[in-house]
Amino acid sequence: MPTDSILLVESNHRDEVVVLHLLRKNNFQGKVTVARSGEEALEYLFGQRSMQRDRATRHPQLIVLELELDKKVDGIEVLRRIHADPRTCHIPVVIFTASQNQEHLVKSYGLGCSAFVRKPQDTGELIEAARNIVLFWQENEVPPSRDGGQPAGTAEMS
């Protein structure tokens, strides 16, 4: 998989487990960091936590983002901040959301998301949708980090 570092922003435990399981099952060997809220995601990307990471793992190469997060910072705001910052605007963002709001689709593409996938309610269909995302990104090439860091090679799941 060309992507060696992924930030998964997911507040639903079941969906988090499905994505992490499929990454492992498809031999993803890179680093996966999980943020369970919009605030956690922004802290990881831009806050104190970003300062604590070593230079080699400064930013992920792919972000998988749920839009329906906490009320303080939703996924649309996270996406807006990612693409407004020159350090992170190049990172591909896949929206993987339970939202049925058509405005979310339009806003997400307007803010630069790379793909928008609605989560099915059925667990089997959810697994298949997540599997398709994993398989696509295994073949997709992403640009190198603009912050000088190289992708990490160790697995970390928080």
Sine and cosine of phi, psi and omega as CSV:
sin_phi,cos_phi,sin_psi,cos_psi,sin_omega,cos_omega
0.00,0.00,0.86,-0.52,0.01,-1.00
-0.86,0.51,-0.50,0.87,0.01,-1.00
-0.99,0.17,0.84,-0.55,-0.04,-1.00
-0.96,-0.28,-0.14,0.99,-0.06,-1.00
-0.57,-0.82,0.82,-0.58,-0.05,-1.00
-0.80,-0.60,0.67,-0.74,0.20,-0.98
-0.96,-0.27,0.88,-0.47,0.07,-1.00
-0.98,-0.21,0.88,-0.47,0.01,-1.00
-0.95,-0.31,0.97,-0.24,-0.16,-0.99
-0.51,-0.86,0.83,-0.56,0.00,-1.00
-0.99,-0.10,-0.22,0.98,-0.01,-1.00
-1.00,-0.08,0.89,-0.46,-0.08,-1.00
-0.86,0.51,-0.68,0.73,-0.01,-1.00
-0.86,0.51,-0.71,0.70,-0.03,-1.00
-0.93,0.38,-0.60,0.80,0.08,-1.00
-0.86,0.50,-0.74,0.67,-0.02,-1.00
-0.88,0.48,-0.67,0.74,0.01,-1.00
-0.87,0.49,-0.76,0.65,-0.04,-1.00
-0.90,0.44,-0.72,0.70,-0.01,-1.00
-0.89,0.46,-0.66,0.76,0.03,-1.00
-0.88,0.47,-0.70,0.71,-0.03,-1.00
-0.93,0.38,-0.57,0.82,0.08,-1.00
-0.89,0.47,-0.73,0.68,0.02,-1.00
-0.89,0.45,-0.71,0.71,-0.04,-1.00
-0.88,0.48,-0.51,0.86,0.00,-1.00
-0.99,-0.13,0.42,0.91,0.14,-0.99
0.88,0.47,0.52,0.85,0.11,-0.99
-0.94,0.34,0.85,-0.53,-0.07,-1.00
-0.96,-0.27,-0.02,1.00,-0.08,-1.00
-0.99,0.15,-0.16,-0.99,-0.02,-1.00
-1.00,0.01,0.75,-0.66,0.10,-0.99
-0.87,-0.50,0.84,-0.55,0.08,-1.00
-0.93,-0.37,0.71,-0.71,0.00,-1.00
-0.94,-0.34,0.79,-0.61,0.15,-0.99
-0.92,-0.38,0.77,-0.64,-0.09,-1.00
-0.98,-0.18,0.16,0.99,0.06,-1.00
-0.41,-0.91,0.26,-0.97,0.06,-1.00
-0.89,0.45,-0.63,0.78,0.03,-1.00
-0.88,0.47,-0.70,0.72,0.03,-1.00
-0.87,0.49,-0.67,0.74,-0.01,-1.00
-0.89,0.46,-0.72,0.70,0.00,-1.00
-0.93,0.38,-0.60,0.80,0.06,-1.00
-0.89,0.46,-0.68,0.73,0.01,-1.00
-0.89,0.45,-0.68,0.74,-0.06,-1.00
-0.98,0.20,-0.60,0.80,-0.18,-0.98
-0.78,-0.62,-0.24,0.97,-0.14,-0.99
-0.99,-0.10,-0.39,-0.92,0.00,-1.00
-0.81,0.58,-0.66,0.75,-0.03,-1.00
-0.86,0.51,-0.59,0.81,0.02,-1.00
-0.91,0.41,-0.52,0.86,0.02,-1.00
-0.95,0.31,-0.44,0.90,-0.05,-1.00
-0.99,0.12,-0.34,0.94,0.02,-1.00
-0.94,0.33,0.51,-0.86,0.06,-1.00
-0.96,0.27,0.30,-0.95,-0.07,-1.00
-0.84,0.54,-0.49,0.87,-0.07,-1.00
-0.95,0.32,-0.30,0.96,-0.06,-1.00
-0.81,-0.59,0.56,0.83,-0.13,-0.99
-0.84,0.55,-0.79,0.62,-0.02,-1.00
-0.73,-0.69,0.51,-0.86,0.05,-1.00
-0.95,0.32,0.29,-0.96,0.05,-1.00
-0.99,-0.10,-0.19,0.98,0.04,-1.00
-0.49,-0.87,0.64,-0.77,0.09,-1.00
-0.85,-0.53,0.80,-0.60,0.11,-0.99
-0.96,-0.29,0.88,-0.47,-0.23,-0.97
-0.82,-0.57,0.83,-0.56,0.19,-0.98
-0.99,0.12,0.65,-0.76,0.01,-1.00
-1.00,0.09,-0.55,0.83,-0.06,-1.00
-1.00,0.04,1.00,0.05,0.00,-1.00
-0.93,-0.36,-0.52,-0.86,0.01,-1.00
-0.96,0.28,0.23,-0.97,-0.05,-1.00
-0.96,0.27,-0.42,0.91,-0.02,-1.00
-0.91,0.40,-0.76,0.65,-0.04,-1.00
-0.66,-0.75,0.96,-0.27,0.00,-1.00
-1.00,0.05,0.06,-1.00,-0.05,-1.00
-0.90,0.43,-0.54,0.84,0.04,-1.00
-0.89,0.46,-0.67,0.74,0.02,-1.00
-0.92,0.40,-0.63,0.78,0.05,-1.00
-0.87,0.49,-0.74,0.67,0.01,-1.00
-0.87,0.50,-0.68,0.73,0.01,-1.00
-0.85,0.52,-0.72,0.70,-0.03,-1.00
-0.93,0.37,-0.63,0.78,0.02,-1.00
-0.86,0.51,-0.74,0.67,-0.09,-1.00
-0.99,0.12,-0.16,0.99,0.06,-1.00
-1.00,0.04,-0.25,0.97,-0.08,-1.00
-0.97,-0.23,0.80,-0.60,-0.04,-1.00
-0.89,0.46,-0.36,0.93,0.02,-1.00
-0.96,0.26,-0.39,0.92,-0.11,-0.99
-0.81,-0.59,-0.10,0.99,-0.12,-0.99
-0.89,0.45,-0.35,0.94,-0.01,-1.00
-1.00,0.09,-0.19,0.98,-0.08,-1.00
-0.96,0.28,0.81,-0.58,0.07,-1.00
-0.89,0.45,0.70,-0.72,0.03,-1.00
-0.84,-0.54,0.87,-0.50,0.08,-1.00
-0.98,-0.20,0.87,-0.49,0.09,-1.00
-0.99,0.14,0.84,-0.54,0.04,-1.00
-0.79,-0.61,1.00,-0.09,-0.27,-0.96
-0.75,-0.67,0.46,-0.89,0.11,-0.99
-1.00,0.06,-0.15,0.99,-0.04,-1.00
-0.88,0.47,0.72,-0.70,0.09,-1.00
-0.97,-0.25,0.10,1.00,-0.04,-1.00
-0.96,0.29,0.89,-0.45,-0.01,-1.00
-0.89,0.45,-0.51,0.86,0.03,-1.00
-0.90,0.44,-0.54,0.84,0.06,-1.00
-0.89,0.45,-0.64,0.77,0.04,-1.00
-0.87,0.49,-0.77,0.64,-0.04,-1.00
-0.90,0.44,-0.73,0.68,0.00,-1.00
-0.88,0.47,-0.67,0.75,-0.04,-1.00
-0.87,0.48,-0.73,0.69,0.03,-1.00
-0.93,0.37,-0.59,0.80,0.06,-1.00
-0.89,0.45,-0.47,0.88,0.01,-1.00
-1.00,-0.06,0.07,1.00,0.15,-0.99
0.99,-0.14,0.33,0.94,0.04,-1.00
-0.91,0.42,0.44,-0.90,-0.02,-1.00
-1.00,0.04,-0.46,0.89,0.02,-1.00
-0.34,-0.94,0.44,-0.90,0.00,-1.00
-0.74,-0.67,0.90,-0.43,-0.02,-1.00
-0.82,-0.58,0.83,-0.56,0.06,-1.00
-1.00,0.09,0.71,-0.70,0.01,-1.00
-0.97,0.23,0.79,-0.61,0.12,-0.99
-0.95,0.32,0.42,-0.91,0.04,-1.00
-0.97,0.26,-0.58,0.81,-0.01,-1.00
-0.93,0.36,0.75,-0.66,-0.05,-1.00
-0.87,0.50,-0.67,0.75,0.02,-1.00
-0.89,0.46,-0.67,0.74,0.04,-1.00
-0.94,0.34,-0.56,0.83,0.07,-1.00
-0.89,0.46,-0.71,0.70,0.03,-1.00
-0.87,0.50,-0.68,0.73,0.01,-1.00
-0.91,0.42,-0.66,0.75,0.02,-1.00
-0.90,0.43,-0.70,0.72,0.03,-1.00
-0.91,0.42,-0.63,0.77,0.03,-1.00
-0.87,0.49,-0.68,0.73,0.02,-1.00
-0.89,0.46,-0.62,0.78,0.05,-1.00
-0.89,0.45,-0.74,0.67,-0.01,-1.00
-0.86,0.51,-0.73,0.68,-0.04,-1.00
-0.89,0.45,-0.66,0.75,0.02,-1.00
-0.88,0.48,-0.73,0.68,-0.07,-1.00
-0.96,0.27,-0.25,0.97,0.13,-0.99
-0.92,0.39,-0.52,0.86,-0.05,-1.00
-0.99,-0.13,-0.33,0.94,-0.07,-1.00
-0.98,0.18,0.66,-0.75,0.08,-1.00
-1.00,-0.09,0.62,-0.78,0.03,-1.00
-0.89,-0.46,0.44,-0.90,-0.01,-1.00
-0.93,0.37,0.42,-0.91,0.06,-1.00
-0.92,0.39,0.35,-0.94,0.01,-1.00
-0.87,0.49,0.67,-0.74,0.04,-1.00
-1.00,0.03,-0.09,1.00,-0.03,-1.00
-0.99,-0.12,0.17,0.99,0.06,-1.00
1.00,0.02,-0.15,0.99,-0.03,-1.00
-0.99,0.12,0.42,-0.91,0.10,-1.00
-0.97,-0.23,0.44,-0.90,0.00,-1.00
-0.89,0.45,0.52,-0.85,0.02,-1.00
-0.99,0.15,0.43,-0.90,0.01,-1.00
-0.91,-0.42,0.08,1.00,-0.03,-1.00
-0.95,-0.31,0.50,-0.87,0.01,-1.00
-1.00,0.06,0.73,-0.68,0.07,-1.00
-0.62,-0.78,0.86,-0.52,0.04,-1.00
-0.82,-0.57,0.85,-0.52,-0.02,-1.00
-0.94,-0.33,0.00,0.00,0.00,0.00
